[in-house]
Amino acid sequence: MQISLQGVEETLVMPLWSRAKLTREGSPILYDALALEIVAKLGYDFSRLERDFPPINVLVNAVRARMLDDTICRFLADHPRAAVVNLGAGLDTTFSRVDNGSLQWYDLDLPEVIELRRAIIPERARSRSIAGSLFDMSWAGEIDHTEDGLLFISGGVLLYFREVEVRALFASLAGRFPGSEIVFDALSRLSAFMGNRVIKKVGFASAPMRWALGDARRLTRWDGRFLVLEQYPLFSRITRDPSWGHRVLQQVNAFDRLRAATIVHLRFCGGPAGSGSRRG
């Protein structure tokens, strides 16, 4: 099956390929059999990623997926019949790794991505694909089964948008789904700058990363309904593997020391919109 996506939409191949690569290599970080299957089905030239995508970036993609998996599993332990909405799903395969047999799953992305997704990853009884823009909340009416909790996830997506867009999205989620939570990854300004150099090298110059976030407590100044539950360096919960090699281990340690990439977990509290200073 041929991929004919462009811009931000085409970047979905990077995390997909990264998960498949580490699975093929037997990494203990993540096992994603479905990613392997999808990569084999796609009529896409992955050679530029094989040639130019740095090992540290492969790890970033895989560890981000692992951290989101872990957060979802903890959430489901308390809310086994929860709904989970994957914002900017691309060809993400998280549902296949975390399904507890009772959750309701939604994958949201633009129509052309969802068309590809449905052809490759068929919907199941408790998983649905929704075609729409993150920023057009008309999709919100399709989300149900939220009585036991609602968790939004977004991996490797929000950083491609401007801060004003992310801020508006969060405000819309807080207004429409008070009490829900969201977990996502964030990059520092320096990390986003360096990441854009990698993106350009592997042929995605038309999809630069635009949003950077250092201290997540800054989000509480956007809106009093945003409560920071936690923020932690991306690799801080991963055991270092000597097989990565000295250079990659140095990069991993630098990532955490500089907080170049973090995982952020928020709760959208009820109440009126506006500025505030809630802190987790």
N, C-alpha and C positions, 0 to 999 in steps of 0.2 A: 504494500500500500504506500502510495507516494504522499509525502508531506509537501504542501504548497503554501505554508504559512510564512509570514514576514514580520519584521519588527519584534515587539515584545513577545508576540505569540510564538515565534519560532524559538525563543529561548527555552521553551519547555523541553527541548531535547537535551539540554545540559544536565539538569538533575536526573532525568530518566537514564541517560547514558552512565552517569556517575554511579547510580544505585546498581545498575546492571554490572558495571565493571567490578565493583567491590564484591558483589555476590559471586561473580565468576571466579574471583580470586580467593574466595572463602574467608572474607573478612568477618571477624566476630561482631563488628559494629552493626551490620544490617544484613538480613537475608531477604531478598526480594525476587522470588522466582517469576512473578508476573512481569517485572521490569525486563528480565532476560527474554521472556517470550515476546514482549512488545518490540524490543530492539531488533529481534530476529525477523519480525513481520514487516517493519518499516522499510520502505524504499528510500532510505536517507543515507547520505554519505557522511559517516561518522569519522572519516579519516582525519579531518582537521582537528577534531577533539583528541583523537589518539595521538596526534603529532604535537599539538600546541597547548592542550589544556593541562595546567600544572597539577601535580599530585595533591598539593595543599587544597586546591579548589575542588578536586574530587572528594576529598575528605570533608570539606565544608558542606557540600551538598548532602553527603551521606549522613554525617553527624546531625545536621539540621533535621533530616527526616527521622532519625532515631530519637531526637529530643522531642519532636512533636508526637511521635508514637508513644513515648513514655508519658507525656502529659495527658494524652487522650486516655490511656489505660488507667491512670490515676483518677481521672474524672469519671470514667465509667465504673470504677470500683465503688464510687459513691452514688452514681446516677446510671445504673445499668441500662435503662431504657431511654437514655438521652438522645437528642438529635445533635449531629455534628455537621457543620457546613464548611466545606472546603472552598475558600475564596480564591479564585484564580487557579483552578484545579489542574489545568493542562492535562498531561497524561500521568498524573499522580496516581499511585497505587496504594495509598495508605489504608483504605478500607479493607483490602485483602489481608493486611497485616494485623489489624486491630479489632476486627469484627468479633464481638462477644456473643453473637447470636440473637441479640435483642435491640441493638441500637438502630436508629434511623439515620441514614447517611445521604448527604446532598453534595454534589460536585457542581460548582458554578463557574462558568467561563463564557467567553464570547461565542456567538453562534458558530463561527467557522471552526473553533477549537472543539466545541461540544459535538459538532458533526463528526469530526475525526475521532473523538473520544468514543462516541456511541458505536462507531464502526469497529473499533479495536477492543474496547472494554464494555461489553454489553451490560445494561442495567440489570440489577437483581431485585429480589422481592423487597429488600430494605435499602436499596441504593438507587438514587435518581440523579440524572444529569439535567441541569437547568441552564438554558442559553440566555445570557444577558450580561450587561455591564455591571461591574461592582458598584458603580456610582449611580445607577438607575435602580432605585429601590423597589421597582415594580416586581422584582423577583421575590421580595419578602413575603408576599401573599402565598407563595407555594411552600413555605416552611411550616410544617406542623409537627406533631409528636414531640412537643417541647415541654410537656407536663413534668418530666423528670429531669429537666435541665437542658441547656443549649450551649454548645461550645463552637466557636468559630476558630478555624485554623487558617493560616496563610503562610506558606513556606516559599521564600525566594520570589515574592510577588510585589509586596508593597513598596519595596525599595526602587521599583521602576517608575513610581509616580511622584508627583510633587507633593510637598508637605501640605499644601492647602487642600489637595485632593484626599490625602489620608485623613486629615483632620475632619473634613466633611463626611467621609465614610464612617469614621468612628462615631461622630455625632448622630448620624442617621441610625447606626446600629443601637446606640444607647437609647434613642428615642423610640425605636420600633421594638426592641427586645430588651427592656430593662431586666437586670438580673443575669443576663447572659455573660459569657466570658470569651476572650479571644487570646490565642497564643500565636506569636509570629516571631520572625527573626529580624534583627536590625544590624546595620553596619555603621561604624564610625565614619566620619568624613574621609579620613585617610584611607580606610579600607575600601570605601566606595570608589575613591579615585583610582586606587590600584586595581580594583576589580574591573573598572571600565577599560583599563589598558589590556587586561586579559580578554575581555569581551570583544574588543576591537581586533585583537590578534586572531581570534578564532572565527571572525567574520560576522559579528553581531553589532557592528558600530552604530546601526540605526536604533539600537535599544539600550541607551545608556541608563545607568542607575542614577536616580535623581534625589532620593530621600535618604538622609543620614540621621541617625539618632544615637547620641551618647548615653546620657543619663535618662532613663525612662520616666523619672519623676517630673521631667519637663512636661510630659503629657498631662499631668494633673493641672497644669496652668492653662491648658487648652479648655478644659471643661471639668466642672466639679463632680460630674458623674463618672469620671474615669478613676478607678482605684487600681494602683499597681500592686499586684499580688506577689510577683517576683521578677527579677531580672538577673541573669547569670551569664558568665562567659561561655561561649559555645562549647568549648572542649573541656570545661571544668568537671564534667561528670563522665568523662570517657577515660578509660585506662590507656596510657601510652603504650604503643606497640613498637618494640625495637626494630621490627621488620620495615617500618616506614623509612628508616634511614636517618642519619644524623641531621641532614639539612631540613627534612620535613619536621622532625621532632623539634628543632629550633624554631621553625615557623609556627608550629602548633602552640608552643609555650609563649611565643611572642604575641600571638593572637589573643591568648587569655590575659597575659600581663597588661597589654594595651587596651583590652576590651574592644578589639577590632570588630568582633562579631558577638552578638548576644542573643539570647532568647528572652522574650518579654511576654509576660502573662498578665492580662488586665481583666478586671470585672467592670461591666457597665452598670452602675448603680442607678436606682430610680431618682426622680426629682427633676426640677427644671434645668434646661440647658443653660450654659453660661460658664464663666471663668470660675476657678476654684482652686483648692490646694489640697485635695485628698492625697494621702501618701500611704503606701503599703509598707 
